[in-house]
Amino acid sequence: MARSARPRLHRIRALLAPAVDNWPARSYLAVVAASLGFFLYAVYLSPDPGFAGIWPIMATAPLSMFVTVPLMLVSPDGDSPLAWLSPLIFTAGAALSGLVNAALIGLLARRLTDREPRPAT
């Protein structure tokens, strides 16, 4: 079973490598982490969170519109004993969206800085 997990781990690393191997993608991940940190601070420590959720959504748009918003529709509401789980579901969805966006930014940065000329087709 350990041998079958290794190729899967290598595929995941290959998919996520562009998200952390260049400065544009790392900078984007830092912005996403800061917005999620502000959101979690506002929800759990601030007396009035206000519109703190707008920052992670805007930082991880457009993918967050398709991931985070549907997750929030199925998360527990304020009257449920599991209401504390709702901000964590939102944070997980925004973090996943940010990671995918960072991988796409990394692939674009890699493509733009590639020095090898490509033949025209």
PDB file as gemmi writes it, atoms N, CA and C in Angstrom:
CRYST1    1.000    1.000    1.000  90.00  90.00  90.00 P 1                      
ATOM      1  N   MET A   1       0.815  -1.182   0.000  1.00  0.00           N  
ATOM      2  CA  MET A   1       0.000   0.000   0.000  1.00  0.00           C  
ATOM      3  C   MET A   1       0.867   1.257   0.000  1.00  0.00           C  
ATOM      4  N   ALA A   2       2.027   1.198   0.620  1.00  0.00           N  
ATOM      5  CA  ALA A   2       2.907   2.356   0.646  1.00  0.00           C  
ATOM      6  C   ALA A   2       3.450   2.670  -0.746  1.00  0.00           C  
ATOM      7  N   ARG A   3       3.631   1.645  -1.549  1.00  0.00           N  
ATOM      8  CA  ARG A   3       4.140   1.879  -2.900  1.00  0.00           C  
ATOM      9  C   ARG A   3       3.093   2.551  -3.782  1.00  0.00           C  
ATOM     10  N   SER A   4       1.832   2.235  -3.590  1.00  0.00           N  
ATOM     11  CA  SER A   4       0.794   2.867  -4.398  1.00  0.00           C  
ATOM     12  C   SER A   4       0.563   4.315  -3.978  1.00  0.00           C  
ATOM     13  N   ALA A   5       0.893   4.653  -2.760  1.00  0.00           N  
ATOM     14  CA  ALA A   5       0.715   6.027  -2.287  1.00  0.00           C  
ATOM     15  C   ALA A   5       1.804   6.947  -2.831  1.00  0.00           C  
ATOM     16  N   ARG A   6       2.955   6.431  -3.127  1.00  0.00           N  
ATOM     17  CA  ARG A   6       4.051   7.274  -3.610  1.00  0.00           C  
ATOM     18  C   ARG A   6       3.780   7.910  -4.968  1.00  0.00           C  
ATOM     19  N   PRO A   7       3.284   7.185  -5.966  1.00  0.00           N  
ATOM     20  CA  PRO A   7       2.972   7.868  -7.229  1.00  0.00           C  
ATOM     21  C   PRO A   7       1.878   8.915  -7.066  1.00  0.00           C  
ATOM     22  N   ARG A   8       0.926   8.650  -6.196  1.00  0.00           N  
ATOM     23  CA  ARG A   8      -0.136   9.628  -5.944  1.00  0.00           C  
ATOM     24  C   ARG A   8       0.450  10.879  -5.291  1.00  0.00           C  
ATOM     25  N   LEU A   9       1.376  10.692  -4.371  1.00  0.00           N  
ATOM     26  CA  LEU A   9       2.023  11.823  -3.706  1.00  0.00           C  
ATOM     27  C   LEU A   9       2.853  12.635  -4.697  1.00  0.00           C  
ATOM     28  N   HIS A  10       3.527  11.954  -5.608  1.00  0.00           N  
ATOM     29  CA  HIS A  10       4.310  12.656  -6.622  1.00  0.00           C  
ATOM     30  C   HIS A  10       3.410  13.437  -7.579  1.00  0.00           C  
ATOM     31  N   ARG A  11       2.254  12.898  -7.908  1.00  0.00           N  
ATOM     32  CA  ARG A  11       1.317  13.636  -8.773  1.00  0.00           C  
ATOM     33  C   ARG A  11       0.785  14.878  -8.077  1.00  0.00           C  
ATOM     34  N   ILE A  12       0.481  14.757  -6.797  1.00  0.00           N  
ATOM     35  CA  ILE A  12      -0.012  15.919  -6.046  1.00  0.00           C  
ATOM     36  C   ILE A  12       1.077  16.975  -5.944  1.00  0.00           C  
ATOM     37  N   ARG A  13       2.302  16.559  -5.674  1.00  0.00           N  
ATOM     38  CA  ARG A  13       3.414  17.511  -5.615  1.00  0.00           C  
ATOM     39  C   ARG A  13       3.642  18.188  -6.967  1.00  0.00           C  
ATOM     40  N   ALA A  14       3.510  17.443  -8.036  1.00  0.00           N  
ATOM     41  CA  ALA A  14       3.699  18.022  -9.363  1.00  0.00           C  
ATOM     42  C   ALA A  14       2.604  19.024  -9.686  1.00  0.00           C  
ATOM     43  N   LEU A  15       1.386  18.759  -9.236  1.00  0.00           N  
ATOM     44  CA  LEU A  15       0.290  19.701  -9.469  1.00  0.00           C  
ATOM     45  C   LEU A  15       0.429  20.971  -8.641  1.00  0.00           C  
ATOM     46  N   LEU A  16       0.938  20.838  -7.408  1.00  0.00           N  
ATOM     47  CA  LEU A  16       1.032  21.989  -6.510  1.00  0.00           C  
ATOM     48  C   LEU A  16       2.376  22.709  -6.572  1.00  0.00           C  
ATOM     49  N   ALA A  17       3.352  22.164  -7.258  1.00  0.00           N  
ATOM     50  CA  ALA A  17       4.668  22.799  -7.339  1.00  0.00           C  
ATOM     51  C   ALA A  17       4.616  24.205  -7.927  1.00  0.00           C  
ATOM     52  N   PRO A  18       3.842  24.473  -8.973  1.00  0.00           N  
ATOM     53  CA  PRO A  18       3.808  25.844  -9.493  1.00  0.00           C  
ATOM     54  C   PRO A  18       3.253  26.865  -8.498  1.00  0.00           C  
ATOM     55  N   ALA A  19       2.539  26.411  -7.483  1.00  0.00           N  
ATOM     56  CA  ALA A  19       1.969  27.338  -6.499  1.00  0.00           C  
ATOM     57  C   ALA A  19       3.015  27.903  -5.554  1.00  0.00           C  
ATOM     58  N   VAL A  20       4.180  27.275  -5.463  1.00  0.00           N  
ATOM     59  CA  VAL A  20       5.182  27.743  -4.503  1.00  0.00           C  
ATOM     60  C   VAL A  20       6.578  27.905  -5.088  1.00  0.00           C  
ATOM     61  N   ASP A  21       6.764  27.674  -6.372  1.00  0.00           N  
ATOM     62  CA  ASP A  21       8.128  27.712  -6.891  1.00  0.00           C  
ATOM     63  C   ASP A  21       8.514  29.018  -7.584  1.00  0.00           C  
ATOM     64  N   ASN A  22       7.687  30.046  -7.505  1.00  0.00           N  
ATOM     65  CA  ASN A  22       8.065  31.349  -8.055  1.00  0.00           C  
ATOM     66  C   ASN A  22       7.456  32.463  -7.201  1.00  0.00           C  
ATOM     67  N   TRP A  23       8.011  33.659  -7.353  1.00  0.00           N  
ATOM     68  CA  TRP A  23       7.602  34.763  -6.490  1.00  0.00           C  
ATOM     69  C   TRP A  23       6.194  35.274  -6.720  1.00  0.00           C  
ATOM     70  N   PRO A  24       5.683  35.351  -7.936  1.00  0.00           N  
ATOM     71  CA  PRO A  24       4.293  35.805  -8.077  1.00  0.00           C  
ATOM     72  C   PRO A  24       3.288  34.906  -7.352  1.00  0.00           C  
ATOM     73  N   ALA A  25       3.483  33.607  -7.450  1.00  0.00           N  
ATOM     74  CA  ALA A  25       2.564  32.680  -6.783  1.00  0.00           C  
ATOM     75  C   ALA A  25       2.716  32.751  -5.266  1.00  0.00           C  
ATOM     76  N   ARG A  26       3.946  32.857  -4.781  1.00  0.00           N  
ATOM     77  CA  ARG A  26       4.160  32.980  -3.332  1.00  0.00           C  
ATOM     78  C   ARG A  26       3.568  34.268  -2.794  1.00  0.00           C  
ATOM     79  N   SER A  27       3.721  35.355  -3.534  1.00  0.00           N  
ATOM     80  CA  SER A  27       3.152  36.632  -3.104  1.00  0.00           C  
ATOM     81  C   SER A  27       1.631  36.545  -3.046  1.00  0.00           C  
ATOM     82  N   TYR A  28       1.046  35.907  -4.035  1.00  0.00           N  
ATOM     83  CA  TYR A  28      -0.408  35.725  -4.039  1.00  0.00           C  
ATOM     84  C   TYR A  28      -0.840  34.890  -2.843  1.00  0.00           C  
ATOM     85  N   LEU A  29      -0.123  33.827  -2.534  1.00  0.00           N  
ATOM     86  CA  LEU A  29      -0.462  33.013  -1.372  1.00  0.00           C  
ATOM     87  C   LEU A  29      -0.334  33.802  -0.079  1.00  0.00           C  
ATOM     88  N   ALA A  30       0.623  34.731  -0.010  1.00  0.00           N  
ATOM     89  CA  ALA A  30       0.750  35.576   1.175  1.00  0.00           C  
ATOM     90  C   ALA A  30      -0.459  36.492   1.328  1.00  0.00           C  
ATOM     91  N   VAL A  31      -0.953  37.038   0.226  1.00  0.00           N  
ATOM     92  CA  VAL A  31      -2.155  37.879   0.271  1.00  0.00           C  
ATOM     93  C   VAL A  31      -3.365  37.060   0.715  1.00  0.00           C  
ATOM     94  N   VAL A  32      -3.494  35.854   0.196  1.00  0.00           N  
ATOM     95  CA  VAL A  32      -4.605  34.987   0.589  1.00  0.00           C  
ATOM     96  C   VAL A  32      -4.506  34.628   2.071  1.00  0.00           C  
ATOM     97  N   ALA A  33      -3.308  34.311   2.538  1.00  0.00           N  
ATOM     98  CA  ALA A  33      -3.131  33.973   3.947  1.00  0.00           C  
ATOM     99  C   ALA A  33      -3.452  35.171   4.846  1.00  0.00           C  
ATOM    100  N   ALA A  34      -3.053  36.366   4.442  1.00  0.00           N  
ATOM    101  CA  ALA A  34      -3.367  37.552   5.232  1.00  0.00           C  
ATOM    102  C   ALA A  34      -4.868  37.806   5.273  1.00  0.00           C  
ATOM    103  N   SER A  35      -5.548  37.637   4.145  1.00  0.00           N  
ATOM    104  CA  SER A  35      -6.994  37.863   4.143  1.00  0.00           C  
ATOM    105  C   SER A  35      -7.719  36.815   4.982  1.00  0.00           C  
ATOM    106  N   LEU A  36      -7.265  35.573   4.939  1.00  0.00           N  
ATOM    107  CA  LEU A  36      -7.879  34.537   5.772  1.00  0.00           C  
ATOM    108  C   LEU A  36      -7.574  34.756   7.247  1.00  0.00           C  
ATOM    109  N   GLY A  37      -6.371  35.217   7.552  1.00  0.00           N  
ATOM    110  CA  GLY A  37      -6.036  35.545   8.934  1.00  0.00           C  
ATOM    111  C   GLY A  37      -6.904  36.666   9.475  1.00  0.00           C  
ATOM    112  N   PHE A  38      -7.111  37.703   8.663  1.00  0.00           N  
ATOM    113  CA  PHE A  38      -7.990  38.796   9.073  1.00  0.00           C  
ATOM    114  C   PHE A  38      -9.413  38.301   9.276  1.00  0.00           C  
ATOM    115  N   PHE A  39      -9.889  37.438   8.380  1.00  0.00           N  
ATOM    116  CA  PHE A  39     -11.238  36.895   8.508  1.00  0.00           C  
ATOM    117  C   PHE A  39     -11.389  36.099   9.801  1.00  0.00           C  
ATOM    118  N   LEU A  40     -10.435  35.208  10.083  1.00  0.00           N  
ATOM    119  CA  LEU A  40     -10.535  34.394  11.294  1.00  0.00           C  
ATOM    120  C   LEU A  40     -10.432  35.245  12.553  1.00  0.00           C  
ATOM    121  N   TYR A  41      -9.576  36.278  12.526  1.00  0.00           N  
ATOM    122  CA  TYR A  41      -9.492  37.196  13.651  1.00  0.00           C  
ATOM    123  C   TYR A  41     -10.824  37.908  13.862  1.00  0.00           C  
ATOM    124  N   ALA A  42     -11.412  38.407  12.779  1.00  0.00           N  
ATOM    125  CA  ALA A  42     -12.658  39.156  12.890  1.00  0.00           C  
ATOM    126  C   ALA A  42     -13.805  38.266  13.374  1.00  0.00           C  
ATOM    127  N   VAL A  43     -13.843  37.020  12.950  1.00  0.00           N  
ATOM    128  CA  VAL A  43     -14.955  36.139  13.329  1.00  0.00           C  
ATOM    129  C   VAL A  43     -14.832  35.662  14.763  1.00  0.00           C  
ATOM    130  N   TYR A  44     -13.641  35.256  15.173  1.00  0.00           N  
ATOM    131  CA  TYR A  44     -13.500  34.633  16.487  1.00  0.00           C  
ATOM    132  C   TYR A  44     -13.077  35.592  17.595  1.00  0.00           C  
ATOM    133  N   LEU A  45     -12.389  36.687  17.277  1.00  0.00           N  
ATOM    134  CA  LEU A  45     -11.870  37.554  18.333  1.00  0.00           C  
ATOM    135  C   LEU A  45     -12.472  38.947  18.360  1.00  0.00           C  
ATOM    136  N   SER A  46     -12.995  39.411  17.280  1.00  0.00           N  
ATOM    137  CA  SER A  46     -13.551  40.749  17.206  1.00  0.00           C  
ATOM    138  C   SER A  46     -15.014  40.727  17.659  1.00  0.00           C  
ATOM    139  N   PRO A  47     -15.462  41.806  18.325  1.00  0.00           N  
ATOM    140  CA  PRO A  47     -16.871  41.819  18.743  1.00  0.00           C  
ATOM    141  C   PRO A  47     -17.850  41.941  17.566  1.00  0.00           C  
ATOM    142  N   ASP A  48     -17.439  42.556  16.475  1.00  0.00           N  
ATOM    143  CA  ASP A  48     -18.314  42.712  15.316  1.00  0.00           C  
ATOM    144  C   ASP A  48     -17.529  42.392  14.047  1.00  0.00           C  
ATOM    145  N   PRO A  49     -17.731  41.189  13.469  1.00  0.00           N  
ATOM    146  CA  PRO A  49     -16.957  40.836  12.282  1.00  0.00           C  
ATOM    147  C   PRO A  49     -17.327  41.645  11.051  1.00  0.00           C  
ATOM    148  N   GLY A  50     -18.530  42.156  10.976  1.00  0.00           N  
ATOM    149  CA  GLY A  50     -18.929  42.966   9.828  1.00  0.00           C  
ATOM    150  C   GLY A  50     -18.829  42.194   8.520  1.00  0.00           C  
ATOM    151  N   PHE A  51     -18.172  42.802   7.561  1.00  0.00           N  
ATOM    152  CA  PHE A  51     -18.016  42.196   6.239  1.00  0.00           C  
ATOM    153  C   PHE A  51     -16.619  41.602   6.064  1.00  0.00           C  
ATOM    154  N   ALA A  52     -16.104  40.946   7.072  1.00  0.00           N  
ATOM    155  CA  ALA A  52     -14.747  40.399   7.006  1.00  0.00           C  
ATOM    156  C   ALA A  52     -14.620  39.302   5.963  1.00  0.00           C  
ATOM    157  N   GLY A  53     -15.698  38.635   5.623  1.00  0.00           N  
ATOM    158  CA  GLY A  53     -15.646  37.547   4.650  1.00  0.00           C  
ATOM    159  C   GLY A  53     -15.443  38.006   3.223  1.00  0.00           C  
ATOM    160  N   ILE A  54     -15.608  39.299   2.977  1.00  0.00           N  
ATOM    161  CA  ILE A  54     -15.451  39.793   1.610  1.00  0.00           C  
ATOM    162  C   ILE A  54     -13.990  39.754   1.172  1.00  0.00           C  
ATOM    163  N   TRP A  55     -13.055  39.920   2.104  1.00  0.00           N  
ATOM    164  CA  TRP A  55     -11.627  39.951   1.734  1.00  0.00           C  
ATOM    165  C   TRP A  55     -11.141  38.616   1.207  1.00  0.00           C  
ATOM    166  N   PRO A  56     -11.411  37.492   1.859  1.00  0.00           N  
ATOM    167  CA  PRO A  56     -10.983  36.218   1.259  1.00  0.00           C  
ATOM    168  C   PRO A  56     -11.681  35.915  -0.061  1.00  0.00           C  
ATOM    169  N   ILE A  57     -12.955  36.282  -0.175  1.00  0.00           N  
ATOM    170  CA  ILE A  57     -13.656  36.010  -1.435  1.00  0.00           C  
ATOM    171  C   ILE A  57     -13.031  36.818  -2.567  1.00  0.00           C  
ATOM    172  N   MET A  58     -12.735  38.088  -2.307  1.00  0.00           N  
ATOM    173  CA  MET A  58     -12.136  38.915  -3.353  1.00  0.00           C  
ATOM    174  C   MET A  58     -10.696  38.500  -3.662  1.00  0.00           C  
ATOM    175  N   ALA A  59      -9.979  38.054  -2.656  1.00  0.00           N  
ATOM    176  CA  ALA A  59      -8.589  37.640  -2.882  1.00  0.00           C  
ATOM    177  C   ALA A  59      -8.511  36.343  -3.687  1.00  0.00           C  
ATOM    178  N   THR A  60      -9.514  35.496  -3.554  1.00  0.00           N  
ATOM    179  CA  THR A  60      -9.460  34.201  -4.237  1.00  0.00           C  
ATOM    180  C   THR A  60     -10.435  34.104  -5.407  1.00  0.00           C  
ATOM    181  N   ALA A  61     -11.019  35.222  -5.792  1.00  0.00           N  
ATOM    182  CA  ALA A  61     -11.946  35.217  -6.947  1.00  0.00           C  
ATOM    183  C   ALA A  61     -11.181  34.899  -8.210  1.00  0.00           C  
ATOM    184  N   PRO A  62     -11.738  34.321  -9.185  1.00  0.00           N  
ATOM    185  CA  PRO A  62     -13.121  33.936  -9.428  1.00  0.00           C  
ATOM    186  C   PRO A  62     -13.450  32.533  -8.930  1.00  0.00           C  
ATOM    187  N   LEU A  63     -12.447  31.739  -8.587  1.00  0.00           N  
ATOM    188  CA  LEU A  63     -12.714  30.350  -8.203  1.00  0.00           C  
ATOM    189  C   LEU A  63     -13.508  30.262  -6.910  1.00  0.00           C  
ATOM    190  N   SER A  64     -13.320  31.211  -6.004  1.00  0.00           N  
ATOM    191  CA  SER A  64     -14.038  31.148  -4.735  1.00  0.00           C  
ATOM    192  C   SER A  64     -15.537  31.298  -4.918  1.00  0.00           C  
ATOM    193  N   MET A  65     -15.947  31.938  -5.983  1.00  0.00           N  
ATOM    194  CA  MET A  65     -17.385  32.070  -6.226  1.00  0.00           C  
ATOM    195  C   MET A  65     -18.024  30.704  -6.497  1.00  0.00           C  
ATOM    196  N   PHE A  66     -17.254  29.778  -7.035  1.00  0.00           N  
ATOM    197  CA  PHE A  66     -17.774  28.460  -7.366  1.00  0.00           C  
ATOM    198  C   PHE A  66     -17.512  27.425  -6.277  1.00  0.00           C  
ATOM    199  N   VAL A  67     -16.597  27.721  -5.348  1.00  0.00           N  
ATOM    200  CA  VAL A  67     -16.266  26.760  -4.299  1.00  0.00           C  
ATOM    201  C   VAL A  67     -16.809  27.210  -2.946  1.00  0.00           C  
ATOM    202  N   THR A  68     -16.486  28.421  -2.540  1.00  0.00           N  
ATOM    203  CA  THR A  68     -16.803  28.887  -1.201  1.00  0.00           C  
ATOM    204  C   THR A  68     -18.292  29.160  -1.018  1.00  0.00           C  
ATOM    205  N   VAL A  69     -18.901  29.803  -1.976  1.00  0.00           N  
ATOM    206  CA  VAL A  69     -20.315  30.156  -1.827  1.00  0.00           C  
ATOM    207  C   VAL A  69     -21.202  28.907  -1.740  1.00  0.00           C  
ATOM    208  N   PRO A  70     -21.044  27.883  -2.593  1.00  0.00           N  
ATOM    209  CA  PRO A  70     -21.859  26.669  -2.403  1.00  0.00           C  
ATOM    210  C   PRO A  70     -21.570  25.947  -1.084  1.00  0.00           C  
ATOM    211  N   LEU A  71     -20.312  25.978  -0.620  1.00  0.00           N  
ATOM    212  CA  LEU A  71     -20.011  25.361   0.673  1.00  0.00           C  
ATOM    213  C   LEU A  71     -20.735  26.073   1.805  1.00  0.00           C  
ATOM    214  N   MET A  72     -20.873  27.384   1.698  1.00  0.00           N  
ATOM    215  CA  MET A  72     -21.559  28.140   2.738  1.00  0.00           C  
ATOM    216  C   MET A  72     -23.055  27.847   2.739  1.00  0.00           C  
ATOM    217  N   LEU A  73     -23.604  27.490   1.595  1.00  0.00           N  
ATOM    218  CA  LEU A  73     -25.033  27.193   1.542  1.00  0.00           C  
ATOM    219  C   LEU A  73     -25.377  25.895   2.266  1.00  0.00           C  
ATOM    220  N   VAL A  74     -24.444  24.952   2.325  1.00  0.00           N  
ATOM    221  CA  VAL A  74     -24.707  23.687   2.997  1.00  0.00           C  
ATOM    222  C   VAL A  74     -24.129  23.636   4.409  1.00  0.00           C  
ATOM    223  N   SER A  75     -23.454  24.696   4.850  1.00  0.00           N  
ATOM    224  CA  SER A  75     -22.864  24.701   6.190  1.00  0.00           C  
ATOM    225  C   SER A  75     -23.939  24.981   7.237  1.00  0.00           C  
ATOM    226  N   PRO A  76     -23.675  24.634   8.502  1.00  0.00           N  
ATOM    227  CA  PRO A  76     -24.666  24.850   9.552  1.00  0.00           C  
ATOM    228  C   PRO A  76     -24.941  26.339   9.765  1.00  0.00           C  
ATOM    229  N   ASP A  77     -26.205  26.664  10.069  1.00  0.00           N  
ATOM    230  CA  ASP A  77     -26.559  28.062  10.287  1.00  0.00           C  
ATOM    231  C   ASP A  77     -26.343  28.456  11.748  1.00  0.00           C  
ATOM    232  N   GLY A  78     -26.710  29.687  12.093  1.00  0.00           N  
ATOM    233  CA  GLY A  78     -26.433  30.238  13.422  1.00  0.00           C  
ATOM    234  C   GLY A  78     -27.171  29.567  14.549  1.00  0.00           C  
ATOM    235  N   ASP A  79     -28.275  28.876  14.297  1.00  0.00           N  
ATOM    236  CA  ASP A  79     -29.037  28.242  15.369  1.00  0.00           C  
ATOM    237  C   ASP A  79     -28.548  26.833  15.695  1.00  0.00           C  
ATOM    238  N   SER A  80     -27.706  26.287  14.867  1.00  0.00           N  
ATOM    239  CA  SER A  80     -27.213  24.926  15.047  1.00  0.00           C  
ATOM    240  C   SER A  80     -26.102  24.894  16.093  1.00  0.00           C  
ATOM    241  N   PRO A  81     -25.960  23.780  16.821  1.00  0.00           N  
ATOM    242  CA  PRO A  81     -24.824  23.671  17.747  1.00  0.00           C  
ATOM    243  C   PRO A  81     -23.481  23.579  17.021  1.00  0.00           C  
ATOM    244  N   LEU A  82     -23.515  23.326  15.722  1.00  0.00           N  
ATOM    245  CA  LEU A  82     -22.288  23.268  14.929  1.00  0.00           C  
ATOM    246  C   LEU A  82     -22.023  24.580  14.199  1.00  0.00           C  
ATOM    247  N   ALA A  83     -22.556  25.686  14.682  1.00  0.00           N  
ATOM    248  CA  ALA A  83     -22.391  26.973  14.002  1.00  0.00           C  
ATOM    249  C   ALA A  83     -20.935  27.416  13.959  1.00  0.00           C  
ATOM    250  N   TRP A  84     -20.112  26.973  14.904  1.00  0.00           N  
ATOM    251  CA  TRP A  84     -18.698  27.332  14.911  1.00  0.00           C  
ATOM    252  C   TRP A  84     -17.977  26.741  13.709  1.00  0.00           C  
ATOM    253  N   LEU A  85     -18.561  25.726  13.089  1.00  0.00           N  
ATOM    254  CA  LEU A  85     -17.942  25.062  11.953  1.00  0.00           C  
ATOM    255  C   LEU A  85     -18.065  25.863  10.665  1.00  0.00           C  
ATOM    256  N   SER A  86     -19.034  26.728  10.585  1.00  0.00           N  
ATOM    257  CA  SER A  86     -19.283  27.490   9.362  1.00  0.00           C  
ATOM    258  C   SER A  86     -18.091  28.355   8.940  1.00  0.00           C  
ATOM    259  N   PRO A  87     -17.451  29.138   9.833  1.00  0.00           N  
ATOM    260  CA  PRO A  87     -16.270  29.900   9.402  1.00  0.00           C  
ATOM    261  C   PRO A  87     -15.103  29.013   8.969  1.00  0.00           C  
ATOM    262  N   LEU A  88     -14.990  27.844   9.567  1.00  0.00           N  
ATOM    263  CA  LEU A  88     -13.902  26.943   9.174  1.00  0.00           C  
ATOM    264  C   LEU A  88     -14.153  26.342   7.797  1.00  0.00           C  
ATOM    265  N   ILE A  89     -15.395  26.056   7.474  1.00  0.00           N  
ATOM    266  CA  ILE A  89     -15.725  25.568   6.132  1.00  0.00           C  
ATOM    267  C   ILE A  89     -15.441  26.656   5.106  1.00  0.00           C  
ATOM    268  N   PHE A  90     -15.808  27.886   5.429  1.00  0.00           N  
ATOM    269  CA  PHE A  90     -15.531  29.019   4.548  1.00  0.00           C  
ATOM    270  C   PHE A  90     -14.029  29.184   4.343  1.00  0.00           C  
ATOM    271  N   THR A  91     -13.258  29.078   5.433  1.00  0.00           N  
ATOM    272  CA  THR A  91     -11.805  29.227   5.357  1.00  0.00           C  
ATOM    273  C   THR A  91     -11.183  28.116   4.517  1.00  0.00           C  
ATOM    274  N   ALA A  92     -11.653  26.898   4.688  1.00  0.00           N  
ATOM    275  CA  ALA A  92     -11.116  25.776   3.896  1.00  0.00           C  
ATOM    276  C   ALA A  92     -11.413  25.957   2.413  1.00  0.00           C  
ATOM    277  N   GLY A  93     -12.620  26.396   2.091  1.00  0.00           N  
ATOM    278  CA  GLY A  93     -12.966  26.632   0.686  1.00  0.00           C  
ATOM    279  C   GLY A  93     -12.143  27.748   0.070  1.00  0.00           C  
ATOM    280  N   ALA A  94     -11.950  28.841   0.829  1.00  0.00           N  
ATOM    281  CA  ALA A  94     -11.147  29.954   0.314  1.00  0.00           C  
ATOM    282  C   ALA A  94      -9.678  29.555   0.186  1.00  0.00           C  
ATOM    283  N   ALA A  95      -9.172  28.768   1.131  1.00  0.00           N  
ATOM    284  CA  ALA A  95      -7.774  28.321   1.050  1.00  0.00           C  
ATOM    285  C   ALA A  95      -7.568  27.404  -0.150  1.00  0.00           C  
ATOM    286  N   LEU A  96      -8.511  26.515  -0.397  1.00  0.00           N  
ATOM    287  CA  LEU A  96      -8.430  25.636  -1.565  1.00  0.00           C  
ATOM    288  C   LEU A  96      -8.479  26.452  -2.855  1.00  0.00           C  
ATOM    289  N   SER A  97      -9.367  27.426  -2.911  1.00  0.00           N  
ATOM    290  CA  SER A  97      -9.461  28.296  -4.092  1.00  0.00           C  
ATOM    291  C   SER A  97      -8.164  29.069  -4.295  1.00  0.00           C  
ATOM    292  N   GLY A  98      -7.603  29.587  -3.213  1.00  0.00           N  
ATOM    293  CA  GLY A  98      -6.342  30.319  -3.309  1.00  0.00           C  
ATOM    294  C   GLY A  98      -5.194  29.444  -3.774  1.00  0.00           C  
ATOM    295  N   LEU A  99      -5.175  28.204  -3.325  1.00  0.00           N  
ATOM    296  CA  LEU A  99      -4.108  27.291  -3.748  1.00  0.00           C  
ATOM    297  C   LEU A  99      -4.207  26.967  -5.232  1.00  0.00           C  
ATOM    298  N   VAL A 100      -5.404  26.744  -5.715  1.00  0.00           N  
ATOM    299  CA  VAL A 100      -5.586  26.468  -7.149  1.00  0.00           C  
ATOM    300  C   VAL A 100      -5.225  27.713  -7.968  1.00  0.00           C  
ATOM    301  N   ASN A 101      -5.676  28.888  -7.520  1.00  0.00           N  
ATOM    302  CA  ASN A 101      -5.323  30.124  -8.225  1.00  0.00           C  
ATOM    303  C   ASN A 101      -3.816  30.358  -8.225  1.00  0.00           C  
ATOM    304  N   ALA A 102      -3.152  30.059  -7.103  1.00  0.00           N  
ATOM    305  CA  ALA A 102      -1.699  30.227  -7.039  1.00  0.00           C  
ATOM    306  C   ALA A 102      -0.993  29.284  -7.999  1.00  0.00           C  
ATOM    307  N   ALA A 103      -1.505  28.057  -8.137  1.00  0.00           N  
ATOM    308  CA  ALA A 103      -0.909  27.125  -9.098  1.00  0.00           C  
ATOM    309  C   ALA A 103      -1.070  27.648 -10.520  1.00  0.00           C  
ATOM    310  N   LEU A 104      -2.221  28.223 -10.825  1.00  0.00           N  
ATOM    311  CA  LEU A 104      -2.420  28.792 -12.160  1.00  0.00           C  
ATOM    312  C   LEU A 104      -1.523  30.006 -12.388  1.00  0.00           C  
ATOM    313  N   ILE A 105      -1.355  30.849 -11.376  1.00  0.00           N  
ATOM    314  CA  ILE A 105      -0.451  31.994 -11.491  1.00  0.00           C  
ATOM    315  C   ILE A 105       0.984  31.500 -11.681  1.00  0.00           C  
ATOM    316  N   GLY A 106       1.356  30.457 -10.949  1.00  0.00           N  
ATOM    317  CA  GLY A 106       2.693  29.894 -11.100  1.00  0.00           C  
ATOM    318  C   GLY A 106       2.939  29.324 -12.483  1.00  0.00           C  
ATOM    319  N   LEU A 107       1.942  28.646 -13.039  1.00  0.00           N  
ATOM    320  CA  LEU A 107       2.085  28.125 -14.400  1.00  0.00           C  
ATOM    321  C   LEU A 107       2.214  29.259 -15.413  1.00  0.00           C  
ATOM    322  N   LEU A 108       1.441  30.314 -15.220  1.00  0.00           N  
ATOM    323  CA  LEU A 108       1.538  31.467 -16.116  1.00  0.00           C  
ATOM    324  C   LEU A 108       2.900  32.144 -15.987  1.00  0.00           C  
ATOM    325  N   ALA A 109       3.392  32.304 -14.781  1.00  0.00           N  
ATOM    326  CA  ALA A 109       4.712  32.912 -14.584  1.00  0.00           C  
ATOM    327  C   ALA A 109       5.806  32.053 -15.188  1.00  0.00           C  
ATOM    328  N   ARG A 110       5.671  30.741 -15.045  1.00  0.00           N  
ATOM    329  CA  ARG A 110       6.646  29.835 -15.644  1.00  0.00           C  
ATOM    330  C   ARG A 110       6.634  29.938 -17.163  1.00  0.00           C  
ATOM    331  N   ARG A 111       5.447  30.043 -17.733  1.00  0.00           N  
ATOM    332  CA  ARG A 111       5.311  30.140 -19.192  1.00  0.00           C  
ATOM    333  C   ARG A 111       5.894  31.459 -19.701  1.00  0.00           C  
ATOM    334  N   LEU A 112       5.659  32.546 -18.965  1.00  0.00           N  
ATOM    335  CA  LEU A 112       6.140  33.858 -19.412  1.00  0.00           C  
ATOM    336  C   LEU A 112       7.645  34.020 -19.251  1.00  0.00           C  
ATOM    337  N   THR A 113       8.238  33.346 -18.275  1.00  0.00           N  
ATOM    338  CA  THR A 113       9.678  33.478 -18.068  1.00  0.00           C  
ATOM    339  C   THR A 113      10.481  32.366 -18.718  1.00  0.00           C  
ATOM    340  N   ASP A 114       9.830  31.505 -19.441  1.00  0.00           N  
ATOM    341  CA  ASP A 114      10.526  30.415 -20.134  1.00  0.00           C  
ATOM    342  C   ASP A 114      11.406  31.004 -21.232  1.00  0.00           C  
ATOM    343  N   ARG A 115      12.690  30.715 -21.186  1.00  0.00           N  
ATOM    344  CA  ARG A 115      13.649  31.288 -22.125  1.00  0.00           C  
ATOM    345  C   ARG A 115      13.780  30.498 -23.428  1.00  0.00           C  
ATOM    346  N   GLU A 116      13.308  29.281 -23.423  1.00  0.00           N  
ATOM    347  CA  GLU A 116      13.458  28.431 -24.601  1.00  0.00           C  
ATOM    348  C   GLU A 116      12.433  28.852 -25.667  1.00  0.00           C  
ATOM    349  N   PRO A 117      12.908  29.171 -26.859  1.00  0.00           N  
ATOM    350  CA  PRO A 117      11.966  29.580 -27.903  1.00  0.00           C  
ATOM    351  C   PRO A 117      11.148  28.369 -28.389  1.00  0.00           C  
ATOM    352  N   ARG A 118       9.897  28.641 -28.643  1.00  0.00           N  
ATOM    353  CA  ARG A 118       9.010  27.598 -29.148  1.00  0.00           C  
ATOM    354  C   ARG A 118       8.791  27.807 -30.643  1.00  0.00           C  
ATOM    355  N   PRO A 119       8.774  26.732 -31.407  1.00  0.00           N  
ATOM    356  CA  PRO A 119       8.511  26.881 -32.837  1.00  0.00           C  
ATOM    357  C   PRO A 119       7.059  27.292 -33.088  1.00  0.00           C  
ATOM    358  N   ALA A 120       6.887  28.130 -34.069  1.00  0.00           N  
ATOM    359  CA  ALA A 120       5.530  28.560 -34.434  1.00  0.00           C  
ATOM    360  C   ALA A 120       4.840  27.431 -35.193  1.00  0.00           C  
ATOM    361  N   THR A 121       3.588  27.243 -34.903  1.00  0.00           N  
ATOM    362  CA  THR A 121       2.868  26.161 -35.581  1.00  0.00           C  
ATOM    363  C   THR A 121       1.854  26.726 -36.556  1.00  0.00           C  
TER     364      THR A 121                                                      
END                                                                             
